[in-house]
């Protein structure tokens, strides 16, 4: 019985009017907000908090911060979201842009990580090159030959 009531409720909401709310956010602003919301969700997911309650506390905090950044409130955001869900073409276009931005952000993050790893590798080699010559001055000729072989193999 509960399932039938739930199903009917969903159908009524889905078939409801798609009148524009007075506080409708423009599509571009929705793209901005939804992109940041999905990035926030990803950050929370990567925290591995283990509990739904902890995740929701952090999500609610981040959502408020995002909405404040875009000078809007939860009422306008939720009303706009529900409006665009019913306007499937607009909703699809919004999410197409969100997906493009998320993919771009992912590529940028991967590039930054690779650049960091490359710089870390260079710094390690420079540090080794400073340490090894100092030790070589104190070493015998046999140790120097072995050290040069080790340095070349790195």
C-alpha positions in Angstrom: 0.0 0.0 0.0 2.8 2.4 0.9 4.5 1.7 -2.4 1.3 2.6 -4.3 1.0 5.9 -2.4 4.6 6.6 -3.1 4.3 5.8 -6.8 1.2 8.0 -7.1 2.9 10.9 -5.3 5.9 10.7 -7.7 3.5 10.7 -10.7 1.6 13.7 -9.4 4.8 15.6 -8.8 6.2 14.6 -12.2 3.0 15.6 -14.0 2.6 18.8 -12.0 2.7 22.2 -13.5 6.0 23.5 -14.7 5.3 27.1 -14.0 8.4 29.2 -13.6 9.0 30.0 -9.9 9.3 33.7 -9.1 12.8 33.1 -7.8 14.0 31.0 -10.8 17.7 30.9 -11.1 19.1 31.4 -14.7 20.4 28.3 -16.4 24.0 29.5 -16.3 23.8 30.1 -12.6 22.4 26.6 -12.1 25.3 25.2 -14.1 27.7 27.0 -11.8 26.0 25.8 -8.7 25.5 22.2 -9.8 29.1 21.9 -10.9 30.3 23.0 -7.5 27.7 20.8 -5.7 29.0 17.8 -7.6 32.6 18.7 -6.8 31.7 19.0 -3.1 29.9 15.6 -3.2 33.1 14.1 -4.7 35.2 15.6 -2.0 32.9 14.2 0.7 32.9 10.8 -0.9 36.7 10.8 -1.0 36.8 11.6 2.8 35.5 8.1 3.5 33.7 9.3 6.6 31.8 6.0 7.0 28.6 7.5 8.3 25.7 9.1 6.5 25.1 11.7 9.2 28.7 12.9 9.1 28.6 13.2 5.3 25.3 15.1 5.5 26.7 17.6 8.0 29.6 18.4 5.8 27.4 18.4 2.6 24.9 20.9 4.2 27.8 23.2 5.2 29.3 23.1 1.7 26.0 23.6 0.0 25.3 26.7 2.1 28.8 28.0 1.3 28.2 27.4 -2.4 24.8 29.1 -2.4 26.2 32.1 -0.5 28.9 32.4 -3.1 26.2 32.7 -5.8 24.0 35.0 -3.7 21.1 32.6 -3.6 19.2 30.6 -1.0 18.1 27.0 -0.6 14.5 27.8 -1.5 15.4 29.4 -4.8 17.9 26.7 -5.6 15.5 23.8 -4.9 12.6 25.5 -6.7 14.8 26.1 -9.7 16.1 22.6 -9.6 12.6 21.1 -9.5 11.5 23.4 -12.4 14.4 22.4 -14.6 13.8 18.7 -13.9 10.3 19.1 -15.4 11.7 21.0 -18.3 13.7 18.0 -19.7 15.4 19.8 -22.6 16.7 22.6 -20.4 17.6 20.1 -17.7 19.6 18.0 -20.2 21.4 21.1 -21.5 22.3 22.2 -18.0 23.7 18.8 -17.2 25.6 18.6 -20.4 27.4 21.8 -19.4 27.9 20.5 -15.9 29.5 17.4 -17.2 31.8 19.3 -19.6 33.0 21.5 -16.6 33.5 18.4 -14.4 35.5 16.7 -17.1 37.6 19.9 -17.6 38.2 20.1 -13.8 39.2 16.4 -13.7 41.8 16.9 -16.5 43.2 20.0 -14.8 43.5 18.1 -11.5 45.3 15.2 -13.2 47.7 17.6 -15.0 48.5 19.4 -11.7 49.2 16.0 -10.0 51.5 14.9 -12.8 53.3 18.3 -12.7 53.7 18.0 -8.9 55.1 14.4 -9.2 57.5 15.6 -11.9 58.7 18.5 -9.8 59.1 16.2 -6.8 61.2 13.8 -8.8 63.4 16.7 -10.0 63.9 17.9 -6.5 64.8 14.4 -5.3 67.5 14.1 -8.0 68.9 17.5 -7.1 69.1 16.6 -3.4 70.8 13.3 -4.3 73.3 15.1 -6.5 74.2 17.4 -3.6 74.5 14.6 -1.0 76.5 12.0 -3.1 79.4 14.3 -4.2 80.0 15.3 -0.6 80.1 11.7 0.4 82.4 10.8 -2.5 85.0 13.3 -1.3 85.3 11.2 1.9 85.4 7.9 0.1 88.0 5.6 -1.4 88.4 5.2 -5.2 86.5 1.8 -5.1 83.5 3.4 -3.4 83.5 6.2 -5.9 83.2 3.8 -8.8 80.3 2.0 -7.1 78.6 5.3 -6.3 78.8 6.5 -9.9 77.1 3.3 -11.1 74.3 3.8 -8.5 73.8 7.4 -9.5 73.6 6.5 -13.2 71.0 3.8 -12.6 68.6 6.3 -10.9 
